Amino acid sequence: MPSGDNALDFATISDIFLAHGSLQSPAFFDGYLCARLALEDISAEDWLGQICAALGVEEPATREDAEKLLAWRSMAKERLDAQEMSFEPLLPDELFSLAERAQSLALWCQGFHEVVGEVDHDQRSRWSTPLQEGVSDIEQLSRIDDDIEESSENENDLFALTEHARMTALMLYVEQHPGQPDVEKPEQSFEEGLKEEGLDGEDGEPRH
């Protein structure tokens, strides 16, 4: 098992994908993983099998790769469950371009929405209003425009959107696991927050 979270950053998992001949982004699968862990869990065996299927292989090329892919699941579960709310989506860091990071956030949201989108109306109606709004926002974020220029303003916008996705994932996990970390629900909607900060476009969509 890899020692420490530094061995499990976005670049490391991307390298494993590339070593198996896949150009797919780990971001999509991390979003999928987080939603599955929140709603119904996913066993280590099923997770590894699903990643191998996506990579088009029967099993990871090396034992080390298998351990890191399994540790990816364990890390996500532990952080979602942590009292200090240390969960972070597996996304590129600042060494990647802003456009690459925006694209990865969109893919993360697509993976998350693929799972949450299957939840029936009755179950959704029992969720808190902030969670329902957050899930709706994530669907919008899955279509975020990644053709953005490098600027401090766009950097701040992307940070705010990523934080919103992170908190929505935490809220989903907490509401399905009563007694776990007490996530403070926002007092205003996502759209209201963007308007207050001047981050929305004229059409009401997030501006990038």
C-alpha positions as CSV (number, residue, x, y, z in Angstrom):
1,M,0.0,0.0,0.0
2,P,1.4,3.4,-0.9
3,S,2.5,5.4,2.1
4,G,0.9,8.8,2.4
5,D,-1.5,10.7,0.3
6,N,1.3,12.2,-1.9
7,A,1.5,8.9,-3.7
8,L,-2.2,9.2,-4.7
9,D,-2.4,12.5,-6.4
10,F,-4.1,13.1,-9.7
11,A,-0.8,12.8,-11.7
12,T,0.0,9.5,-10.1
13,I,-3.3,7.9,-11.0
14,S,-3.1,9.4,-14.5
15,D,0.3,7.8,-15.0
16,I,-1.3,4.4,-14.1
17,F,-4.0,5.0,-16.6
18,L,-1.4,5.9,-19.3
19,A,0.7,2.9,-18.5
20,H,-2.3,0.8,-19.3
21,G,-2.8,2.6,-22.6
22,S,-5.7,4.8,-21.5
23,L,-6.1,8.5,-22.0
24,Q,-9.2,8.7,-19.8
25,S,-9.2,11.1,-16.9
26,P,-9.2,9.8,-13.3
27,A,-11.4,12.8,-12.5
28,F,-14.5,11.2,-14.0
29,F,-14.0,8.0,-12.0
30,D,-13.3,9.9,-8.8
31,G,-16.6,11.7,-9.1
32,Y,-18.3,8.4,-9.8
33,L,-16.5,6.8,-6.8
34,C,-17.5,9.5,-4.4
35,A,-21.1,9.3,-5.3
36,R,-21.1,5.5,-5.0
37,L,-19.5,5.6,-1.6
38,A,-22.0,8.1,-0.4
39,L,-25.1,6.4,-1.7
40,E,-24.5,2.7,-1.6
41,D,-20.8,2.0,-1.1
42,I,-18.7,0.0,-3.6
43,S,-16.5,-2.8,-2.5
44,A,-12.8,-2.8,-3.1
45,E,-13.2,-5.8,-5.5
46,D,-16.0,-4.1,-7.5
47,W,-14.0,-0.9,-7.7
48,L,-10.9,-2.6,-9.0
49,G,-12.9,-4.6,-11.4
50,Q,-14.6,-1.5,-12.7
51,I,-11.4,0.4,-13.2
52,C,-9.8,-2.6,-15.0
53,A,-12.8,-2.8,-17.3
54,A,-12.5,0.9,-18.1
55,L,-8.8,0.4,-18.8
56,G,-9.6,-2.6,-21.0
57,V,-7.5,-5.1,-18.9
58,E,-8.4,-8.1,-16.8
59,E,-6.1,-6.9,-14.0
60,P,-3.6,-4.2,-13.2
61,A,-0.2,-4.6,-14.8
62,T,1.6,-4.6,-11.5
63,R,0.9,-5.3,-7.9
64,E,1.9,-1.7,-7.0
65,D,-0.6,-0.4,-9.5
66,A,-3.4,-2.5,-8.0
67,E,-2.5,-1.3,-4.5
68,K,-2.6,2.3,-5.5
69,L,-6.0,1.9,-7.3
70,L,-7.4,0.2,-4.2
71,A,-5.8,2.9,-1.9
72,W,-7.6,5.5,-4.1
73,R,-10.9,4.1,-2.9
74,S,-9.8,3.8,0.7
75,M,-8.5,7.4,0.7
76,A,-11.8,8.7,-0.7
77,K,-13.8,6.8,1.9
78,E,-11.7,7.8,4.8
79,R,-11.8,11.4,3.9
80,L,-15.5,11.5,3.3
81,D,-15.9,9.9,6.7
82,A,-13.4,12.1,8.5
83,Q,-14.6,14.4,11.3
84,E,-12.2,17.2,10.0
85,M,-14.0,17.0,6.6
86,S,-10.6,16.5,4.8
87,F,-12.2,15.2,1.6
88,E,-10.9,16.6,-1.6
89,P,-11.9,15.6,-5.1
90,L,-9.0,13.9,-7.0
91,L,-8.3,16.8,-9.4
92,P,-5.2,18.3,-11.1
93,D,-3.1,20.7,-9.0
94,E,-1.8,24.2,-10.0
95,L,1.0,22.6,-12.2
96,F,-1.8,21.9,-14.7
97,S,-3.2,24.7,-16.8
98,L,-6.5,26.4,-15.8
99,A,-8.2,24.9,-18.8
100,E,-7.1,21.4,-17.9
101,R,-8.3,21.9,-14.3
102,A,-11.7,23.2,-15.5
103,Q,-12.0,20.2,-17.9
104,S,-11.2,17.8,-15.0
105,L,-13.8,19.5,-12.7
106,A,-16.4,19.0,-15.5
107,L,-15.4,15.3,-15.8
108,W,-15.5,14.8,-12.0
109,C,-19.0,16.3,-12.0
110,Q,-20.1,14.1,-14.9
111,G,-18.9,11.0,-13.0
112,F,-20.7,12.1,-9.9
113,H,-23.9,12.9,-11.8
114,E,-23.9,9.5,-13.5
115,V,-24.5,7.9,-10.2
116,V,-26.7,10.6,-8.6
117,G,-28.8,10.9,-11.7
118,E,-30.1,7.4,-11.2
119,V,-31.6,8.2,-7.8
120,D,-35.4,8.2,-8.0
121,H,-37.5,11.2,-7.2
122,D,-38.9,9.9,-3.9
123,Q,-35.4,9.5,-2.5
124,R,-34.3,12.9,-3.7
125,S,-37.3,14.5,-2.2
126,R,-36.1,13.4,1.3
127,W,-32.8,15.2,0.8
128,S,-32.2,18.6,2.3
129,T,-32.9,21.6,0.1
130,P,-29.1,22.6,0.1
131,L,-28.2,19.1,-1.1
132,Q,-30.9,19.1,-3.8
133,E,-29.6,22.4,-5.0
134,G,-26.0,21.3,-4.9
135,V,-26.7,18.2,-6.9
136,S,-28.5,20.3,-9.5
137,D,-25.5,22.6,-9.6
138,I,-23.1,19.7,-10.2
139,E,-25.2,18.7,-13.2
140,Q,-24.6,22.3,-14.5
141,L,-20.9,22.1,-13.7
142,S,-20.6,19.0,-15.8
143,R,-21.0,21.2,-18.8
144,I,-18.6,23.9,-17.7
145,D,-16.7,25.7,-20.5
146,D,-13.0,24.7,-20.3
147,D,-11.9,27.3,-22.9
148,I,-10.8,29.8,-20.3
149,E,-7.7,32.1,-20.1
150,E,-5.2,32.1,-17.3
151,S,-6.1,34.9,-14.9
152,S,-6.4,35.4,-11.2
153,E,-10.1,36.1,-11.6
154,N,-10.7,32.8,-13.4
155,E,-8.5,31.0,-10.9
156,N,-10.7,32.3,-8.1
157,D,-13.9,31.3,-10.0
158,L,-12.6,27.8,-10.5
159,F,-11.7,27.5,-6.9
160,A,-15.2,28.5,-5.8
161,L,-16.8,26.0,-8.2
162,T,-14.5,23.2,-7.0
163,E,-15.3,24.0,-3.4
164,H,-19.0,23.9,-4.1
165,A,-18.6,20.5,-5.7
166,R,-16.6,19.3,-2.7
167,M,-19.1,20.5,-0.2
168,T,-22.0,18.9,-2.2
169,A,-20.2,15.5,-2.1
170,L,-19.7,15.9,1.6
171,M,-23.4,16.8,2.2
172,L,-24.5,13.8,0.2
173,Y,-22.3,11.5,2.2
174,V,-23.3,13.0,5.6
175,E,-27.1,12.8,4.8
176,Q,-26.7,9.1,3.9
177,H,-24.6,8.4,7.0
178,P,-26.2,10.2,10.0
179,G,-23.8,10.8,12.8
180,Q,-20.8,11.3,10.5
181,P,-19.1,14.7,10.0
182,D,-21.5,17.6,10.6
183,V,-21.2,19.6,7.3
184,E,-22.4,23.1,7.7
185,K,-25.0,23.7,5.0
186,P,-24.7,27.0,3.1
187,E,-27.3,29.7,4.0
188,Q,-27.6,30.8,0.4
189,S,-28.0,29.0,-2.8
190,F,-25.1,28.4,-5.2
191,E,-26.6,30.9,-7.7
192,E,-27.1,33.5,-5.0
193,G,-23.5,33.2,-3.9
194,L,-22.2,33.6,-7.4
195,K,-24.3,36.7,-8.0
196,E,-23.1,38.2,-4.7
197,E,-19.5,37.6,-5.7
198,G,-20.1,38.8,-9.3
199,L,-19.1,35.4,-10.7
200,D,-22.2,34.7,-12.8
201,G,-22.8,35.6,-16.4
202,E,-25.6,37.6,-17.8
203,D,-27.5,34.3,-18.7
204,G,-27.3,33.1,-15.1
205,E,-24.6,30.5,-15.9
206,P,-21.3,30.5,-14.0
207,R,-18.8,32.8,-15.7
208,H,-15.4,31.5,-16.5
